[in-house]
Amino acid sequence: MDLIGPLKALRQRFERVQHDLSLPETVANPAQLQHLSREHSRLTPIIEKFKRYQQALREKEDLFNLAQSADLELQKLAQDDLSKVEAEIVSLHGQLQLDILPKDPNEDRNIILEIRAGAGGDEAGLFAADLLRMYERFAETHGWVIEPIDSSVSERGGIKEVIVQVSGPGVWSHFKYERGVHRVQRVPVTEASGRIHTSTATVAVLAEAEEVDIRIDPSELRIDTYRASGAGGQHVNKTESAIRITHLPTGIVVACQDERSQGKNRMKAMKILRSKILEQIQEKQAKEISQNRRNQVGTGDRSEKIRTYNFPQDRITDHRINFNVHNLPGVMEGNLDPLVKELQKREQEKLLADLAARSTVEP
């Protein structure tokens, strides 16, 4: 696939960003300044790589001409250098292919992770708790930070619902593949006869929205306070620290009772609300652009079964790409990287194929 055209367009974008960063109106607008600074940081290494790629192409042409020389010693040196330059060109070409792929708008965002027990009674709640533990280990191995926002536990120690924030570089690009219905097949601890049960839990991943992304009119909010429930010692049921916020235009309702402070719970609830509104806006935009935009890894719909955890056969199957991993204990301990890397690879392949197809039909 020809890279020169897309990379020249990217260089023009880089030059525009550089120009806009120097404008007084940009400096006076913190949100715009932050956005352009991030874009400049993202594009700079790509442009430097493109310059080296073009230089290597020129070197290849010069070395090829020298390799035709009548001087045998010069010919030998040129051929040796030519092999090195050709290998570098192949490597740079592969890297630049990925660099020109459409950028995920949520790439640099933290996430709000929601896990809910699905079908299967107590076992579904226990499986939801196992998923939370898996994600906590996964985050720990990558140096990401998980902060609890809200939770509701079942009597047997499972989870009815849990909401956490995950922060750190690369969080969205790894967790975005977890959206959907996760199915487990195993013998529950609650099963005396040893029969295998099938249960489910749903996982939602929301890109965290910042205040500059979503501006909410306070008049469009209904805010209720109530007494927290669950673990919390003497504090529980004595002060109305829990918060429930309803966004009237969309009907979105969020709640938070994790903190002892009503103010902190309100801040966390607003963070979830902004993220849910951002998700709604992005889903609407995606549908308007193309009904098939997310086909590369499935629709991401929460009613879609994306993965099965089969304990008796020590197998995890990702149904979107028909990919199996036979290390279920390791995955449940947070080793999700083999699954995530394969999903990323398939997504990149699909995007590259789409890009190549468009370049053949565009004048």
N, C-alpha and C positions, 0 to 999 in steps of 0.2 A: 504494500500500500504506500502511495506517495505521501510523504510527510511534509514536504516543503510548503505546500499551500496552507494547510492548517497551522503550521508553525509560524509562517509569516503573519497570519491573522492574529496569532497569539502574541507575536512581537508587537504588532500594532496596538493591541489591547494593553500591553505592558507600557508602551510609550504614552498612551492616553492616561493611564493610571499615574505615571510619573509626573505628567503635566498637571493633572488635577490635584495631586498632593501639594503642589507648590502654590495653589490658588489661595488667596486670603479667605474666601468664603468656606473653603474646606477646613482650614485651620480653625475657623470660628464655629465649626459644626463638629462636636466630638464624635457623634455617631458615624458621620460620613468619614471622618478622619480615621477612625478605628477600622471601618470597613475597607477603605482603600489601602491602609497600611497592611492589613491581612492579605489583601489581594496582591500587593507588591511583594510581600514576603513569599507568597506561594509561587508567583511567576518568576522571581529572580533566578532560582536555580534551574528552572526549565530553559530560560533564555540563555543562560551561561552554557548549558548543555547543548543547546541548538547551535551556538557559536562554535563550540568545539566540534560538533558533528559536521558543520559546513567546512571548517578548517581541515578536518580529517578527509573529507571528500576531495578537497584540492590536493592534499598531500598524496592521496592514492593516485590521482592522475599524474602528478609529477614523478612519483616513484615508478609508475607503470612505464613512463617514457624512458626513465633511466635504466630500467630493467632490460630495455632493448639495445642498450649501448654495446658497442663492439669491445669495450674495455671489460674483460671478464671479471676483474676484481670489483669494479664499480657495479657491474651487473649483479654479482653475488650479494653485495651490501644492500643494493636496492631491493632485491627479492626478499631478503630477510626482513627489512623494514616494512615492505609491502604487506607481508603476512601479518605483522603486528598491527598495522593500521587497519587492515581489513577486519581483523578480529575486533578492534575497538569500534569500528563502524557498525558491525553487527550488534554489539552490546548496546551502543548508544541508540541504534534504531529501535531495539526492543524497549528500552527505557522511555524513549520519546513517544512511542506508540501509546504507552499507558498514560503519559503526561497529557496527551491531547484529548483523552477521553472526556466526555462531559462531566463537570464537577458536581458531585452531590451537594446540594445547597445546605445540607445539615452536617457536612463533613467535620467541621470544627466545633460542633456543639457537644455539650454534656447531655445526659439523658435522664428522663424519668422512667423508671422500670416498674411496671405493675404486674403482679402475679396473682391469679385467682384460681381457686379450686373449681374444677368443672364437674363432669359426670363421674360418679363412683363413690359418693358418700365420704366416709372417714378416710378411706384410702386416697381419694383425690386431694384431700387436705394435707395428708402426709407427703404425697408426691409434690405438691406445691411447695412444701417446706424443703424438700430435697432439692428442688430447682433453685430456690433462694440460696441455699448453701452452696450449690454448684456455681452460681453466678458470683457469690462472695469470694470463693476460692479463685475463680477466673479473674476477677478484678484484682485480687491480691497479687497474683503472679505477674500482672502487667503494671502494678504500681498505681492503680486507680483507687479512688476513694468512694466508698459507699456510705451514704448518710440516710438513716431511716426517716420516713415522712409520716406514714400511717400504717396501721396493721390491725387485723382482726384474727384471733386465733380460735381454733376449735377445741373441744373438750379433751380430745385425745392427743393434743400437742401438735396438730397440724395447723395449716393456715387456711383461713377462709379467703383472706385478701391481704396483700402487703404492697406498699408503695415505697420505693427508695429512690434516691438520686445517686447517679454514678457519674463521677467527675474525673477528667484526665484526658490527655491527648490520645486520639484514636478511638475513643469510647463508642461513638456512633457507628463508625465504620466496622466495628466488630459486633456490636449488639443488635444492629438493625436486622440481622438475619434471624433473630430469635422470635420475631413477631408471629403469633399464630397459636394454634392448638398443639400442645405436646401430649402424646399418648404414652402411657406406661402399661406394660404387661408383666406382671409378677405375682408372686404369692404374698398377699398382704400380711402384716404382723397380726392383723385382726382376724385372719382366716385360720380356723382350727383344723379343717380337713385337708389343707394343702392345695386347694384349687387355685389356678391362675386367674386373676382378675384383670380386667381392662379398665383403666381410669384415665381421666384427662385433667389437664390444667391449662389455662390460657395465659399467654404472655403478651403484654402490650409494651411497646418501646416508643416513647415520645421524645422528640428532640426538644431540649430545654430552650424555651424562648426567653430572651432578655427584654427588659422594659423598652429598649429602643425598637424592638421588633413589633411588639404588640402594645398599643396604648389603650387602656381600658378606662372608660368613663365611669367614675365612682357612682354616678346616678343610675347606672345600669346593673348595679350589684345589689343583691339582698344578702345580708350577712346575719347569720344566726349563731348564737353561742350556746353551749350546753356543757354538761359535766362529762369529763373524760371517764372512760371505762377501761377495764383491763388492769395490767400491772402498773404499780405506781405508789404503793404504800399509802400513807395517810393522805396524800394529795388527792387520791381518786375520789370522785363524787363529792368533793367539798368545795371546789371552785369551778366556775364555768370557764375553763381554759380552752376547751375544744371549740373549733371554728368550722362552720359550714357556710360556703359561699356559693350563691346561685347567680350565674350570668344570665340575665333576663333575655337578651336578644337571641341567644343560642340555646338556652335551657340547660347548659352544662352546669353540673353540680359537683363541687369538690369539698372534701373535708379533711381536717388534720387535727389529731389529738396527741401527737407524739411528744410534744414539748410541754413543760409545766407552765410556760409563759403563753398567755393568749396572743401577745404581740408576735412571738416567734411562730406560733401555729398559723397566724394570719399570713405572715411572710411566706411560709412554705405553701400554704393553700393557694396564694396568688401565683406562686411559681408554677404549680401544677395547672392552674387555670390558664395562664398564658401559653403553656405548652400545648394544652388541649385545643385552644383556639388556633394556634399556629398549625397544628396537625390538620385541623379542619380546613383551614385556608389552603394548605399545600395539597391536600387530597383533592379539593375542588379544582385547583389549578392543574394538577396532573391529569384529571379526567378531561378537562377542556383541551389540553395539549394532545393527549393520546390515550385511548382506552387501554392500550397495550404497553404503556410506559414501564410498568413494573414486572413484565413477563419474565425478565431475566432470572429472577429468583422466586417466582410465584407472585401472587397478587398482594401478599401481606395482610390479607383479610383475616380478622381474628377468628372467624369460623372455620378457617382452613386448617386441616391436619397437616402439619409440616414435618413432624418427626415422631418416630416411635422408639421407645426405650424398652427393648425386649430382654429382661433379666435372665430367663431360663436359657436363652441362646447367646448370652453375652454379646448382644448386637444392638447398635443404634443405627437406624435407617433415616436418612433425610430424604423425604419423598419428593421434594422439589427437584432434586438432581439425581435421584436414585443412587445414592452414595451410602455405603455401609462402613461403620467403624466397629472393630471387634475389641474394644477395650472399655467396656461400660464402666467398671469401677474407676478407671482413670479419668474418664470424662466426667463422672459424677463428682470427682474430686477437683474439678475445674480445668481439666485439660481439654478445652474446647477448640484449641488451635487447629487440629487437623480438619475438623468440620468447617470452621470459619475460613481457613485458607482455601479449601476446595470451593466453597461458595463464592469467595472473592474471585477466584480464578475463572469460574464459570460466568460470573457477571461480566468480568473484563472481556472474555472471549465473545460474549453476546454483544457487548457495546462496540468492540472492534469490528465485528461482522456488520453491524448496523452502519457504522461509520464508513466502512469500505463500500457497502452497497450504495450509500448516499453519494459517495464521491464518484461512483461510476455513472450515475444518472444526472448529476448536476453539471451544467455547462462550465 
